Amino acid sequence: MELTIRRALATDALFLTSISFGAKRYWNYPEEYFEVWHDELTITEDYIEQNIVYVAQKKDTIIGYFSIVEVNQEHWNGEVFISRGYWLDHIYIRPAYIRSGIGTELMEYAQEYCRENGIEKLYIFSDPFANGFYEKLGATYIKESPSSIENRTVSLYEYRIPEKSKEQIEEEELLQKIQEEAERLRQEAEEAEEAERLRQEAEEAERLRQEAEEAERLRQEAEEAERLRQEAEEAERLRQEAEEAERLRQEAEEAERLRQEAEEAERLRQEAEEAERLRQEAEEAERLRQEAEEAERLRQEAEEAERLRQEAEEAERLRQEAEEAERLRQEAERLRQEAEEAERLRQEAEEAERLRQEAEETERLIQEAEKAREILQEEDAKQKRKSIFGIPIEKIKHRPIKLEHESLEQKISELDQEFEDDFEDIEEVAEEATLYEIDESEEYDEDHEEYSDNEDDEDYSDDEDDEDYSDYEDDEEYAEDELIEDDREIQIPKLQLDEAEIAALIRPVKDDASEEEKILENIRTASTEIEVHIKTEKEKMLAGELYIAWGDEFANDKRRARRLLREFNNTDVEDKKATIKILKELFGSTGEYIHIEPNFRCDYGYNIHIGDNFYAGYECVILDSCQVKIGDNCILSPQVGIYTSAYPLNPEKRSIGYEYAKPITIGNNVWIGGGSIINPGVTIGDNVVVVPGSVVLADVPDNVLIGGNPAKVIKEIETEK
């Protein structure tokens, strides 16, 4: 296939860097050398634009390049003296094409460039493996010079550019051979003429000597002379034909040369037309890209406007919820004050009761307790409740309870000093029945599980409870002064409710309700502890909502990730067991056979999930504030960026510190080219190839080749079934 040599473009920088590292690795240098050579072997866009860089390619594949650097002033670079002039800085070939003549063709092109631009010589720092190549081309060895690798030297060569190209030298040699051959033929013709002249003189002498001989001999000699004359004329004719043939040959060569020049001119004209067509296509592609960017910008602005509208609606909803919460807080405060007033009235009533006669007080309290017991029994029969406040009904029996007009609470008085300690817990719960406070900070005490245990205890099964309840009604020997046998702590169940359910539960008791209804309503309210769950910043981050990445939780997670990354990047890549152990601890999940080159970077690690047969090149970055899922058989070339994190377009929110994250999903059999960027929320299908340097902003279907900024589908990929 024909080899094409052209001027390098700035976009070729990544390919040239890859060729530099690949060519060096062909000679099996230690990996620590490449850390020293990293800057020397990295080709940047500025380097291409500021220096003479040409690439050799077959079809669309770059297989080698050379670069010439002009040094305008002599100077010392460390221990190395750099002379003023032109230096052959790089000449590298892809390993697959080494020893195939590509290097020689690049050097011949470099010679032609130097002749056209008046460059007489090149200085070369030669790698030991390349010394023979330069010496074969005619370079002159000067001396050994210190290398950037400690205790290692490189050879300095001076290469004088020949005045003529190889083709010109071959053409001159061919012309000289033709001239020598023509001269040889001319000398042979002169020798033939001289021989003819000598022969004629000999015949003339013989004729004069034999003039006296018979007439017959003269006639024969005359005939012989005629024959010889005819032969001489034939020889002359042949000589003229030879000269004519030589002239025709020269004319044919001249015609062939003119034909080749015409073909070359036609080829150059076609290349110029092709270049013009490509330029026009590039301009059209640039125009379409700008239009696509404008359309994308308008789409993003529309999405941002819609998002701001939704945020405004969310803010209005939160404001209304805050007002409702404030109203509920005020209602709870009012009820608390009423409870304090009720407590004051209860204390006054107790003081008055102590002045009454003990017999009358006891009789009245027994009647009120009997009334409360009957109310509880009716409610228990309807709802099939087994206990009140975790205490079985049959064990409540005759408890003295006092109802204080409209105070909405149960008053528990003392029958005597013996009952005082037993009723203390029930009295506190009854007082709390009038309060509607929401305590978000209090957590459930796992050490007290009597409430849930009572439901499973066979002693409190529904059948036995109903039986005990009926026995209690018929028991004529029931003692009014029987003590409570169960002295366990009263536990309140804990519910997880949203705000709508809280509003439904926290409701005031109707003013026109009877005392019995008020008591039961307060009992139901007091028996449930309500807990409102507020999302943490980390939960918001994982849910794709706006969050602020402050606090110990974020700091600890990032500190863990950095520690593991530092261990991984400083571990020998050949120590597979150690690197795999670190990656499994760092990532959320991993498949089999994964390999990641240093230096790898990520935010947290635990949001990254990788399938089987995964490879990532040098300097890859995954910002995993949200989930990143990568399928099986995937390849990330060097410097690929996968970013789930983003910031709001609104500058005020950014200044506050808000950010958000969207998950990224990459399918199976995906190859992402070097330097490409995958943006938040993107899903890439199976069997996708991303051209190096692409910026992927939208979802990608299966079986396609994409590229560009923003990335677009270039063509579909046919897969074998």
C-alpha positions in Angstrom: 0.0 0.0 0.0 1.3 3.5 -0.9 2.9 5.4 1.9 1.9 9.1 2.4 4.0 11.6 4.3 2.3 14.9 5.4 2.7 17.7 7.8 1.5 16.8 11.3 -1.7 18.3 12.7 -2.3 19.5 16.3 -4.9 16.8 16.7 -2.3 14.1 16.0 -0.5 14.8 19.3 -2.1 11.9 21.2 -1.3 9.4 18.4 2.3 10.6 18.1 2.7 10.2 21.9 1.4 6.7 21.7 3.9 5.9 18.9 6.8 7.3 20.9 6.0 5.1 24.0 5.3 2.1 21.8 8.6 2.4 19.9 10.6 2.8 23.1 8.9 -0.2 24.6 9.9 -2.3 21.6 13.4 -2.4 22.9 12.3 -3.7 26.4 13.5 -0.8 28.5 12.7 -0.9 32.2 9.4 0.8 33.2 11.3 3.2 35.5 13.0 4.7 32.4 9.6 5.7 31.1 8.9 7.8 34.2 12.1 9.8 33.4 11.2 9.9 29.6 7.6 10.9 30.1 8.0 14.6 29.2 10.5 13.8 26.4 8.1 11.3 24.7 4.9 13.3 25.2 4.0 15.2 22.0 1.8 18.3 22.6 -0.2 20.4 20.3 2.2 23.4 21.0 5.2 21.2 20.1 3.6 20.3 16.7 2.8 23.9 15.9 6.2 25.3 16.9 8.5 22.7 15.2 8.9 20.8 12.0 6.8 17.6 12.4 5.9 15.2 9.6 3.9 11.9 9.9 3.9 8.8 7.6 0.6 7.1 7.2 -1.0 4.2 5.3 -4.7 4.9 4.5 -5.8 6.7 7.6 -3.4 5.1 10.1 -0.3 7.0 11.3 2.6 4.6 11.5 5.6 6.9 12.2 6.8 10.5 12.4 10.0 12.6 12.6 10.5 16.1 14.1 13.2 18.7 13.5 13.9 21.4 16.1 15.8 24.6 15.4 18.1 25.8 18.2 18.9 29.5 17.8 21.5 29.8 20.6 24.1 27.5 22.0 23.4 26.5 25.6 24.0 23.8 28.3 21.1 21.5 29.2 22.4 20.1 32.5 25.6 18.3 31.5 24.8 18.2 27.8 26.0 21.0 25.4 23.4 21.9 22.7 24.9 23.4 19.6 23.2 26.1 17.5 21.5 24.7 14.4 18.9 22.1 13.5 18.4 18.9 15.5 16.6 15.7 14.6 14.6 15.5 17.8 12.4 12.5 17.2 12.0 9.7 14.6 9.8 6.8 15.8 8.0 4.0 14.0 5.1 1.8 15.3 6.5 -1.5 16.5 4.6 -3.4 13.8 6.4 -1.5 11.0 10.0 -1.4 12.5 12.6 -2.9 10.0 10.2 -2.4 7.1 11.9 0.6 5.5 9.6 3.2 6.9 12.4 4.9 8.8 14.6 5.2 5.6 11.7 6.7 3.7 11.1 9.3 6.5 14.9 10.2 6.5 14.9 10.6 2.7 11.8 12.9 3.1 13.7 14.8 5.8 16.7 15.2 3.5 14.5 16.6 0.7 12.9 19.0 3.2 16.4 20.2 4.4 17.6 20.7 0.8 14.5 22.7 -0.1 14.9 24.9 3.0 18.7 25.4 2.9 19.5 23.2 5.9 23.0 21.8 5.4 23.3 19.4 8.4 21.4 17.9 11.4 22.6 17.0 14.9 21.3 13.7 16.3 21.3 12.2 19.8 21.1 8.5 18.9 19.7 5.7 21.1 22.2 2.8 21.2 19.8 0.6 19.1 19.7 3.3 16.3 23.5 3.9 15.9 23.7 1.4 13.0 20.8 3.0 11.2 22.3 6.5 11.2 25.8 5.3 10.3 24.3 3.4 7.3 22.8 6.7 6.2 26.2 8.4 6.4 26.0 10.2 9.7 29.3 11.0 11.4 29.9 9.9 15.0 31.2 12.8 17.2 31.1 11.7 20.8 29.2 10.1 23.7 26.9 12.4 25.7 25.2 12.0 29.1 21.7 10.7 29.0 18.6 11.7 31.1 18.9 8.2 32.6 21.6 8.1 35.3 24.8 6.2 34.4 23.8 6.0 30.8 25.0 7.8 27.6 23.8 8.4 24.1 25.8 8.9 20.9 26.0 12.4 19.2 26.0 12.3 15.4 26.4 14.9 12.7 24.5 14.2 9.5 25.4 16.3 6.4 22.5 16.6 4.0 23.6 15.3 0.5 23.5 18.0 -2.2 21.5 15.6 -4.5 18.8 13.2 -3.7 19.1 9.5 -4.3 16.9 9.7 -7.4 19.1 12.5 -8.9 22.3 10.4 -8.2 20.8 7.4 -9.8 19.7 9.4 -12.9 23.2 10.9 -13.3 24.8 7.4 -13.0 22.4 6.1 -15.7 23.2 9.0 -18.0 26.9 8.5 -17.6 26.5 4.8 -18.5 24.6 5.8 -21.6 27.3 8.2 -22.7 30.1 5.6 -22.1 28.2 3.1 -24.2 27.8 5.7 -27.0 31.5 6.5 -26.8 32.4 2.8 -27.1 30.2 2.4 -30.2 31.7 5.5 -31.8 35.3 4.1 -31.2 34.3 0.8 -32.7 33.0 2.6 -35.8 36.2 4.6 -36.1 38.3 1.4 -35.8 36.1 -0.2 -38.5 36.8 2.8 -40.8 40.5 2.7 -40.1 40.6 -1.0 -41.0 38.8 -0.3 -44.2 41.2 2.4 -45.1 44.2 0.1 -44.4 42.7 -2.7 -46.4 42.1 -0.4 -49.4 45.7 0.8 -49.3 46.9 -2.8 -49.2 44.7 -3.7 -52.2 46.0 -0.6 -54.1 49.6 -1.7 -53.4 48.8 -5.3 -54.4 47.1 -4.0 -57.5 50.2 -1.9 -58.5 52.4 -4.8 -57.8 50.3 -7.2 -59.9 49.4 -4.8 -62.8 51.3 -7.0 -65.1 49.2 -10.0 -64.2 46.7 -11.5 -66.5 43.4 -9.6 -67.3 41.3 -12.3 -65.8 42.9 -11.7 -62.4 42.3 -8.0 -62.8 38.7 -8.7 -63.7 38.4 -10.9 -60.6 40.0 -8.3 -58.4 37.7 -5.6 -59.9 34.7 -7.8 -59.0 36.2 -8.4 -55.6 36.7 -4.6 -55.2 33.1 -4.0 -56.2 31.9 -6.6 -53.6 34.1 -5.0 -50.9 32.7 -1.5 -51.9 29.2 -2.8 -51.5 30.1 -4.3 -48.1 31.6 -0.9 -47.1 28.4 0.9 -48.1 26.4 -1.7 -46.2 28.7 -1.0 -43.1 28.1 2.7 -43.5 24.4 2.2 -43.8 24.4 0.1 -40.6 26.4 2.8 -38.8 23.9 5.4 -39.8 21.0 3.2 -38.7 22.8 2.7 -35.3 23.0 6.5 -34.9 19.4 6.9 -35.9 18.4 4.2 -33.4 20.4 6.0 -30.7 18.6 9.2 -31.5 15.2 7.5 -31.4 16.1 5.9 -28.0 17.0 9.3 -26.6 13.8 10.8 -27.9 11.8 7.9 -26.4 13.5 8.5 -23.0 12.7 12.2 -23.2 9.1 11.4 -24.1 8.9 9.0 -21.2 10.3 11.6 -18.8 7.8 14.2 -20.1 4.9 11.6 -19.7 6.0 10.9 -16.1 6.1 14.7 -15.4 2.7 15.1 -16.9 1.3 12.2 -14.7 2.9 13.8 -11.6 1.4 17.2 -12.5 -2.0 15.5 -12.9 -1.6 13.7 -9.6 -0.7 17.0 -7.9 -3.8 18.7 -9.5 -6.0 15.9 -8.2 -4.5 16.1 -4.8 -5.1 19.9 -4.8 -8.7 19.3 -5.8 -9.1 16.6 -3.1 -7.6 19.0 -0.5 -10.0 21.8 -1.6 -12.9 19.3 -1.3 -11.8 18.2 2.1 -11.5 21.9 3.2 -15.0 22.6 2.0 -16.3 19.5 3.8 -14.4 20.6 7.0 -16.0 24.0 6.8 -19.4 22.4 6.3 -18.8 20.1 9.2 -17.7 23.1 11.4 -20.9 25.0 10.4 -23.0 21.9 11.3 -21.1 21.5 14.6 -21.7 25.1 15.5 -25.4 24.8 14.6 -25.6 21.6 16.8 -23.8 23.4 19.7 -26.3 26.2 19.4 -29.2 23.8 19.4 -27.7 21.9 22.3 -27.2 25.3 24.2 -30.9 26.2 23.6 -32.0 22.7 24.7 -29.9 23.0 27.9 -31.3 26.5 28.5 -34.8 25.1 28.1 -34.0 22.3 30.5 -32.5 24.7 33.0 -35.6 26.9 32.8 -37.8 23.8 33.4 -35.5 22.7 36.3 -35.7 26.2 37.8 -39.5 26.2 37.5 -39.6 22.8 39.2 -37.2 24.1 41.9 -39.5 27.1 42.5 -42.5 24.8 42.8 -40.5 22.6 45.2 -39.5 25.7 47.2 -43.1 26.8 47.4 -44.1 23.3 48.6 -41.4 23.3 51.2 -42.5 26.8 52.3 -46.1 25.6 52.7 -44.8 22.5 54.6 -42.7 24.8 56.9 -45.8 27.0 57.6 -47.8 23.8 58.4 -45.0 22.6 60.7 -45.0 26.0 62.4 -48.8 25.8 62.8 -48.5 22.4 64.3 -45.7 23.6 66.6 -47.9 26.4 67.8 -50.8 24.0 68.3 -48.5 21.7 70.3 -47.3 24.6 72.4 -50.9 25.6 73.1 -51.8 22.1 74.1 -48.7 22.0 76.3 -49.9 25.1 78.1 -53.3 23.6 78.5 -51.6 20.5 80.0 -49.7 22.7 82.4 -52.9 24.4 83.4 -54.5 20.9 83.8 -51.6 19.9 86.0 -52.1 23.0 88.1 -55.8 22.2 88.5 -55.0 18.6 89.3 -52.6 19.7 92.1 -55.3 22.0 93.5 -57.8 19.2 93.3 -55.5 16.8 95.1 -55.0 19.4 97.8 -58.8 19.8 98.2 -59.3 16.0 98.2 -56.8 15.5 101.0 -59.0 17.7 103.1 -62.0 15.5 102.5 -62.9 12.5 104.5 -61.0 9.4 103.3 -64.1 7.3 103.2 -66.0 9.6 100.9 -62.9 10.1 98.7 -62.3 6.4 98.4 -65.9 5.7 97.4 -66.0 8.4 94.7 -62.7 7.4 93.2 -63.8 3.8 93.1 -66.9 4.8 91.1 -64.9 6.9 88.7 -62.4 4.1 88.2 -65.3 1.6 87.5 -66.6 4.1 84.9 -63.1 4.4 83.2 -62.7 0.6 83.3 -66.1 0.1 81.5 -65.1 2.6 78.8 -61.8 0.9 78.2 -63.5 -2.5 78.0 -65.9 -1.2 75.3 -63.1 0.2 73.2 -61.0 -2.9 73.7 -63.9 -5.1 72.5 -64.2 -3.0 69.3 -60.5 -2.9 68.3 -59.5 -6.2 69.9 -56.7 -4.6 71.8 -54.9 -6.7 74.3 -53.4 -4.0 76.4 -53.2 -0.3 77.2 -49.7 1.1 77.3 -48.3 -2.4 77.2 -50.3 -3.6 80.4 -52.9 -6.3 80.0 -56.4 -5.1 80.7 -57.1 -7.9 83.3 -54.2 -6.5 85.4 -55.5 -2.9 85.5 -58.5 -4.0 87.6 -59.9 -1.3 90.0 -57.5 1.6 89.5 -58.6 4.9 91.0 -58.8 7.4 88.1 -60.2 10.9 88.4 -61.7 12.9 85.4 -61.2 16.6 85.8 -63.9 18.5 83.9 -62.4 19.7 80.5 -58.7 19.2 81.3 -58.6 16.3 78.7 -56.3 14.2 81.0 -56.7 11.3 83.4 -56.0 12.1 87.0 -54.7 9.4 89.1 -54.9 9.9 92.8 -53.7 8.0 95.7 -55.9 5.6 97.6 -53.2 5.3 100.2 -49.4 5.4 100.5 -49.2 1.7 99.4 -50.6 2.5 95.8 -48.5 5.6 95.1 -45.4 4.0 93.5 -47.4 1.6 91.4 -49.4 4.3 89.5 -46.6 6.7 88.9 -45.8 5.5 85.3 -49.4 5.4 84.2 -50.0 9.0 85.4 -47.0 10.3 83.4 -48.3 8.6 80.2 -51.8 10.0 80.8 -50.4 13.5 81.1 -48.5 13.1 77.8 -51.7 12.1 76.1 -52.6 15.8 75.6 -49.3 16.9 74.0 -48.7 16.8 70.2 -45.0 17.3 70.1 -42.7 15.7 67.4 -39.3 14.7 68.7 -37.0 14.0 65.7 -33.9 13.5 67.7 -35.1 10.8 70.1 -34.2 7.3 68.9 -35.8 3.9 69.8 -34.3 2.1 72.7 -33.4 -1.3 71.5 -32.9 -2.6 75.1 -36.6 -2.3 75.8 -38.6 -4.5 73.5 -41.4 -5.5 75.8 -44.1 -3.9 73.6 -43.3 -6.0 70.6 -42.7 -9.1 72.7 -46.1 -8.8 74.3 -47.7 -9.3 70.9 -45.9 -12.6 70.4 -46.1 -13.9 74.0 -48.4 -16.9 74.2 -49.6 -15.6 77.6 -51.2 -12.7 75.7 -52.7 -14.4 72.7 -56.1 -13.2 71.4 -58.0 -16.3 72.6 -56.6 -16.2 76.1 -57.1 -12.4 76.4 -60.8 -12.7 75.5 -61.2 -15.5 78.0 -59.5 -13.6 80.7 -61.6 -10.5 79.9 -64.8 -12.5 80.3 -63.6 -14.1 83.5 -62.9 -10.6 84.8 -66.5 -9.6 84.3 -67.9 -12.6 86.1 -65.4 -12.7 89.0 -67.4 -11.9 92.2 -64.3 -12.4 94.4 -62.4 -9.6 92.6 -60.7 -7.4 95.2 -60.9 -3.7 94.8 -57.5 -3.1 96.5 -55.6 -5.7 94.4 -52.2 -4.4 93.3 -50.8 -4.3 89.7 -48.6 -7.4 89.3 -46.8 -6.3 86.1 -44.2 -3.6 87.0 -42.5 -3.5 83.5 -41.6 -0.2 81.8 -44.4 1.1 79.5 -43.0 1.2 75.9 -44.4 3.3 73.1 -44.1 1.9 69.5 -42.2 3.9 67.0 -43.5 4.7 63.5 -41.9 6.0 60.4 -44.4 8.5 58.9 -44.3 11.1 56.2 -45.7 14.6 56.6 -49.2 13.8 55.3 -49.5 10.9 57.8 -48.3 13.2 60.6 -50.9 15.8 59.8 -53.5 13.0 59.8 -52.4 11.7 63.2 -51.9 15.0 65.0 -55.5 16.3 65.1 -57.2 18.2 67.9 -60.0 16.6 69.9 -63.5 17.9 69.0 -64.8 20.4 71.6 -68.2 18.7 71.7 -66.8 15.2 72.4 -67.7 13.4 75.6 -65.2 12.8 78.3 -65.0 9.2 77.3 -64.1 10.1 73.7 -61.5 12.6 74.8 -59.9 10.0 77.1 -59.7 7.4 74.3 -58.4 9.9 71.7 -55.7 11.0 74.1 -54.8 7.3 74.8 -54.5 6.6 71.0 -52.3 9.7 70.5 -50.0 9.0 73.5 -49.5 5.4 72.4 -47.6 6.3 69.3 -44.2 8.0 69.0 -43.9 9.8 65.6 -40.5 10.1 63.9 -39.9 12.3 60.8 -37.0 11.3 58.5 -34.9 14.1 57.0 -32.5 13.1 54.2 -28.8 13.5 54.8 -26.6 15.3 52.3 -25.1 11.9 51.2 -28.5 10.4 50.6 -29.4 13.5 48.5 -26.1 12.9 46.5 -26.9 9.3 45.8 -30.5 10.2 44.9 -29.3 12.7 42.2 -30.6 15.7 44.1 -28.9 19.0 45.0 -26.6 18.6 47.9 -23.6 20.3 49.7 -20.6 18.1 50.1 -19.6 19.3 53.6 -19.3 17.3 56.8 -17.4 14.5 58.4 -19.2 11.8 56.4 -17.9 13.2 53.0 -14.5 13.9 54.5 -14.1 10.3 55.9 -15.3 8.7 52.6 -12.8 10.8 50.5 -10.0 10.2 53.0 -10.6 6.4 52.7 -10.6 6.6 48.9 -7.4 8.7 48.8 -5.7 6.2 51.1 -6.6 3.3 48.9 -5.7 5.1 45.7 -2.3 6.1 47.1 -1.7 2.4 47.9 -2.9 1.3 44.5 -0.9 3.8 42.4 2.3 3.1 44.5 1.9 -0.7 44.1 3.9 -2.6 41.4 1.4 -3.4 38.6 2.9 -6.8 38.3 1.8 -7.6 41.9 -1.7 -8.7 40.7 -2.7 -10.1 44.1 -2.1 -6.8 45.9 -3.7 -4.6 43.2 -6.8 -6.7 42.9 -7.2 -6.7 46.7 -7.0 -2.9 46.9 -9.5 -2.5 43.9 -12.0 -4.9 45.5 -11.8 -2.9 48.7 -12.1 0.5 46.9 -14.9 -0.3 44.4 -18.5 -1.2 45.1 -18.2 -4.4 43.1 -15.8 -5.9 40.6 -15.8 -8.8 38.1 -13.0 -11.2 37.1 -9.8 -10.2 35.2 -9.6 -6.4 35.7 -6.4 -4.3 35.1 -6.0 -0.6 35.7 -2.8 1.4 34.9 -1.6 4.1 37.3 -2.3 6.9 38.0 -6.0 6.2 38.6 -8.3 8.7 40.3 -11.8 8.6 41.8 -14.0 10.4 44.4 -15.3 7.7 46.7 -14.9 4.3 44.9 -17.9 2.6 46.5 -20.2 3.9 43.7 -18.2 2.2 41.0 -19.3 -1.3 39.7 -17.2 -3.0 37.1 -17.8 -6.2 35.1 -15.5 -8.9 33.9 -12.4 -8.4 31.6 -12.0 -4.7 32.2 -8.9 -2.6 31.3 -8.2 1.1 31.9 -5.1 3.0 30.6 -2.9 5.6 32.2 -4.4 8.7 34.0 -8.0 7.7 33.9 -10.5 9.6 36.2 -13.9 8.5 37.5 -15.8 11.0 39.6 -18.3 8.7 41.3 -20.6 11.0 43.3 -23.3 8.8 41.9 -23.3 5.2 40.6 -21.0 4.3 37.7 -21.8 0.9 36.2 -19.5 -0.6 33.6 -20.3 -3.9 31.8 -18.1 -6.8 30.7 -15.2 -6.7 28.2 -14.8 -2.9 28.3 -11.6 -0.8 27.5 -10.8 2.8 28.7 -7.8 4.2 26.8 -5.5 6.7 28.6 -6.9 9.9 30.1 -10.5 9.0 29.8 -12.8 11.0 32.1 -16.1 9.6 33.5 -17.9 12.4 35.4 -21.1 11.9 37.4 -20.7 15.3 39.2 -22.0 18.6 38.0 -22.9 22.0 39.3 -26.1 24.1 38.9 -26.2 26.8 36.1 -27.6 29.2 38.7 -24.5 31.2 40.0 -26.1 31.9 43.4 -26.5 28.1 44.1 -23.0 27.4 42.9 -21.6 30.1 45.3 -23.5 28.5 48.2 -21.8 25.2 47.4 -24.6 23.2 45.8 -23.8 20.4 43.4 -25.5 17.3 42.1 -24.7 14.0 40.5 -26.3 11.7 37.9 -25.6 8.0 37.3 -23.6 6.8 34.3 -24.1 3.3 32.7 -21.7 1.7 30.2 -22.8 -1.5 28.5 -20.8 -4.6 27.4 -18.0 -4.6 24.8 -17.4 -0.9 24.9 -14.1 0.8 23.9 -13.7 4.5 24.9 -10.8 6.2 23.1 -8.1 8.2 24.8 -8.9 11.7 26.1 -12.7 11.2 25.8 -15.2 12.6 28.4 -18.4 10.9 29.5 -20.8 13.5 31.1 -23.4 13.0 34.0 -26.5 10.9 33.3 -25.2 9.3 30.1 -26.1 5.7 29.2 -23.9 4.0 26.6 -25.2 0.8 24.9 -23.4 -2.5 24.0 -20.7 -2.8 21.3 -20.0 1.0 21.2 -16.7 2.5 20.1 -16.0 6.2 21.1 -13.4 8.0 19.0 -10.5 9.5 21.0 -11.1 13.1 22.2 -14.9 12.8 22.1 -17.3 14.6 24.5 -20.4 12.4 25.2 -23.4 14.5 26.3 -26.3 12.2 25.5 -27.3 8.5 25.6 -25.7 6.2 22.9 -27.5 3.3 21.3 -26.0 -0.2 20.7 -23.6 -1.1 17.9 -22.4 2.4 16.8 -19.2 4.3 16.3 -19.4 7.9 17.8 -17.1 10.9 17.9 -16.7 14.6 18.1 -17.6 17.4 20.5 -20.5 16.9 21.2 -20.2 13.2 20.2 -22.5 12.1 17.3 -23.1 8.7 15.6 -20.6 8.3 12.7 -21.8 4.9 11.5 -23.3 1.6 12.7 -21.1 -1.3 13.6 -22.0 -4.8 12.2 -21.5 -7.5 14.8 -21.1 -11.2 14.1 -24.0 -13.4 15.4 
